Amino acid sequence: MAKFDLQIDLTPEQEAEAERIEEILLEAMRDDIRQTARLLASKPNRRLFGKTEFEVRDIAHRMGAKALEIAAAERSKKGVPG
């Protein structure tokens, strides 16, 4: 499986914020991850692609949108300008 490894240099403050956001994201996306796992477990190998693939992508897009919303909300709480 290909691994996407994005190297980003952060200041100690940014690293602390990243860790805080990570914890929030993990909790917020727990149901999405569970739904994805259940969806995949319910399908035989021959049905993983096609319709199931698009269902997984829909969940992934929802997770991405949720991540952006959470990051923006967390920044606004801290008074970080847009």
Buried (B, 14 or more C-beta within 10 A) or exposed (E): EEEEEEEEEEEEEEEEBEEEBEEBBEEBBEEBEEBBEEBEEEBEEEEEEEEBEEBBEEBEEEBEEBBEEBBEEBBEEEEEEE
